[in-house]
Amino acid sequence: MNYYPDLVVKLNDGHGDADLLHLLLEVSGEKKKEKAAKVQTAQKMWIPAVNNLRTFGRWAFLEIDGSTLHKTMQEIRNFCKKT
């Protein structure tokens, strides 16, 4: 089974343009069992593994509620403040 995130966003989270954060962004809607398993695998296994390699840059995962654009933008801003 392949997993494709909704978006991969490159962000300057304060580390400079030479060290952009690759953010896997999953936009939530209806809760589905198979999506929950994919999200869990990406968040708990893939992100730590790719970051441990240190050859593909820094990666993070964020699942957001995409019901409104304003709320989505605020969730991304809040996430970036934590990293």
C-alpha positions as CSV (number, residue, x, y, z in Angstrom):
1,M,0.0,0.0,0.0
2,N,1.4,3.4,-1.0
3,Y,0.8,6.6,1.0
4,Y,0.6,10.0,-0.7
5,P,0.2,13.0,1.6
6,D,-2.2,15.8,0.5
7,L,0.7,18.2,0.4
8,V,4.5,18.4,0.9
9,V,5.3,22.0,2.0
10,K,8.8,23.4,2.3
11,L,9.0,26.0,5.1
12,N,11.6,28.3,6.4
13,D,10.9,27.7,10.1
14,G,13.8,29.9,11.3
15,H,16.7,27.6,10.2
16,G,17.3,29.5,7.0
17,D,16.8,28.8,3.3
18,A,19.6,26.2,3.3
19,D,17.7,24.1,5.9
20,L,14.0,24.1,5.0
21,L,11.6,22.0,6.8
22,H,9.7,19.5,4.6
23,L,6.2,19.3,6.1
24,L,3.9,16.4,5.2
25,L,0.5,18.0,5.4
26,E,-2.5,15.8,5.7
27,V,-5.9,17.6,5.4
28,S,-8.6,15.9,7.4
29,G,-12.1,15.5,6.6
30,E,-14.2,12.5,7.3
31,K,-12.6,10.0,9.7
32,K,-11.7,6.8,8.0
33,K,-10.0,3.7,9.5
34,E,-7.5,3.2,6.6
35,K,-6.5,6.8,6.7
36,A,-5.9,6.7,10.4
37,A,-3.4,3.8,9.9
38,K,-1.6,5.7,7.1
39,V,-1.4,8.8,9.3
40,Q,-0.1,6.9,12.2
41,T,2.6,5.1,10.1
42,A,3.8,8.4,8.5
43,Q,3.8,10.2,11.9
44,K,5.3,7.5,14.1
45,M,7.6,5.5,11.7
46,W,8.4,7.3,8.4
47,I,9.1,10.8,9.8
48,P,11.5,9.6,12.5
49,A,13.2,7.2,10.1
50,V,13.8,9.8,7.4
51,N,15.0,12.3,10.0
52,N,17.4,9.7,11.4
53,L,19.0,9.2,8.0
54,R,19.9,12.9,7.8
55,T,20.3,12.8,4.1
56,F,17.0,14.2,2.9
57,G,16.7,17.2,5.1
58,R,14.3,17.8,8.1
59,W,10.8,16.4,7.9
60,A,7.7,16.8,10.1
61,F,4.1,15.7,9.9
62,L,0.9,17.8,10.5
63,E,-2.7,16.6,10.2
64,I,-5.1,19.6,10.0
65,D,-8.8,20.2,9.8
66,G,-9.3,21.7,6.3
67,S,-12.8,22.9,6.9
68,T,-11.8,26.6,6.6
69,L,-8.8,28.3,5.1
70,H,-8.3,30.7,8.1
71,K,-8.3,27.8,10.5
72,T,-5.8,25.8,8.3
73,M,-3.4,28.7,8.1
74,Q,-3.5,29.2,11.9
75,E,-2.8,25.5,12.5
76,I,0.3,25.7,10.3
77,R,1.5,28.9,12.0
78,N,1.0,27.3,15.5
79,F,2.9,24.1,14.3
80,C,5.8,26.2,13.1
81,K,6.1,28.0,16.4
82,K,6.6,24.6,18.1
83,T,9.3,23.3,15.8
